[in-house]
Amino acid sequence: MAIFPFILIKHRDLKNDAQLIRHETIHLRQELELLILPFYILYLVNYLINIIRYRNREKAYLNIIFEREAYAHEADNDYLKQRKFWGWLKFIKL
């Protein structure tokens, strides 16, 4: 879990999981772009809308725009170097 400026992990061995760290680092970048507090507000609002849309907590979580960007690029070592400002916007589904 990323709570600016920290990445919180359940188990010590996960700190060596490059893909997980990259996923959470994408969230840190998103948080910075939105000046932190608005990120959490948008994250929660998007999750609540998705709960209504999908009627399934896991599907609602996986379709949060910020999660969609992070999951889509967590395996890409160079993503954060080439990522455009507010890159999460292209993951909005209407």
Backbone torsions as a table, in degrees:
resi	resn	phi	psi	omega
1	MET	NA	137.4	178.7
2	ALA	-106.2	118.7	173.2
3	ILE	-127.1	105.5	-171.2
4	PHE	-47.6	129.9	4.2
5	PRO	-101.2	24.7	-173.8
6	PHE	-110.9	154.1	167.9
7	ILE	-113.5	118.5	-179.0
8	LEU	-99.6	132.0	-179.5
9	ILE	-126.0	151.9	-179.0
10	LYS	-75.4	-41.9	-174.6
11	HIS	-126.4	140.7	-179.0
12	ARG	-53.1	-39.2	-176.8
13	ASP	-65.4	-19.2	178.8
14	LEU	-71.3	-17.9	-179.8
15	LYS	-68.5	-12.5	176.2
16	ASN	-97.0	2.5	179.8
17	ASP	-86.2	96.9	-174.4
18	ALA	-59.1	-37.5	-179.2
19	GLN	-66.9	-43.8	177.5
20	LEU	-62.7	-45.3	-179.8
21	ILE	-63.0	-40.8	178.1
22	ARG	-63.2	-43.1	178.3
23	HIS	-56.9	-49.3	-178.1
24	GLU	-69.9	-31.6	177.5
25	THR	-67.7	-34.2	174.0
26	ILE	-60.7	-42.3	177.3
27	HIS	-62.9	-39.4	177.7
28	LEU	-60.8	-40.2	177.6
29	ARG	-64.4	-42.5	177.9
30	GLN	-60.7	-43.7	-179.8
31	GLU	-60.8	-44.7	179.0
32	LEU	-61.8	-44.0	-179.4
33	GLU	-59.1	-35.1	-177.5
34	LEU	-97.8	12.0	179.1
35	LEU	60.5	36.9	169.7
36	ILE	70.1	-73.0	-174.7
37	LEU	-59.0	-45.8	177.5
38	PRO	-59.4	-29.7	176.1
39	PHE	-58.6	-49.0	-177.1
40	TYR	-66.1	-35.7	177.7
41	ILE	-65.8	-49.2	179.2
42	LEU	-63.1	-38.4	178.8
43	TYR	-59.7	-49.7	-179.3
44	LEU	-65.2	-44.4	179.7
45	VAL	-62.1	-44.1	179.4
46	ASN	-62.6	-40.7	178.0
47	TYR	-62.8	-45.2	-179.4
48	LEU	-64.2	-40.5	176.0
49	ILE	-62.6	-41.7	-179.8
50	ASN	-67.5	-33.1	175.8
51	ILE	-60.3	-43.6	178.5
52	ILE	-67.3	-42.8	-177.2
53	ARG	-66.0	-47.5	-172.0
54	TYR	-101.4	-18.4	-178.5
55	ARG	53.6	36.7	-178.5
56	ASN	-155.2	121.5	-175.1
57	ARG	-62.2	-43.7	-178.4
58	GLU	-65.5	-44.2	178.7
59	LYS	-65.3	-37.3	177.8
60	ALA	-62.4	-44.9	178.8
61	TYR	-62.8	-48.0	-176.7
62	LEU	-65.5	-19.6	-179.3
63	ASN	-101.9	8.6	171.2
64	ILE	-64.8	133.1	-174.0
65	ILE	-55.4	-37.8	-178.9
66	PHE	-69.1	-36.7	177.4
67	GLU	-70.5	-37.5	179.4
68	ARG	-60.6	-44.0	177.9
69	GLU	-64.7	-47.1	-176.5
70	ALA	-63.2	-44.6	178.9
71	TYR	-67.2	-36.7	-178.6
72	ALA	-65.1	-27.9	-172.3
73	HIS	-122.2	8.4	-176.8
74	GLU	-65.8	-21.3	-179.9
75	ALA	-92.0	-5.8	-176.4
76	ASP	-93.1	107.6	-178.7
77	ASN	-60.2	-27.8	-174.7
78	ASP	-99.5	-0.9	-173.2
79	TYR	-56.5	-47.6	-176.4
80	LEU	-66.0	-24.7	177.6
81	LYS	-74.2	-33.2	-176.4
82	GLN	-106.1	-4.7	-176.3
83	ARG	-60.5	133.9	177.0
84	LYS	-81.6	150.3	176.8
85	PHE	-55.9	134.7	-177.0
86	TRP	57.2	42.2	-179.9
87	GLY	-59.2	-22.5	-179.2
88	TRP	-68.2	-19.1	-177.3
89	LEU	-60.0	-32.7	-178.8
90	LYS	-72.1	-4.5	179.9
91	PHE	-99.0	6.4	177.8
92	ILE	-72.8	127.7	176.0
93	LYS	-111.3	131.4	177.1
94	LEU	-102.9	NA	NA
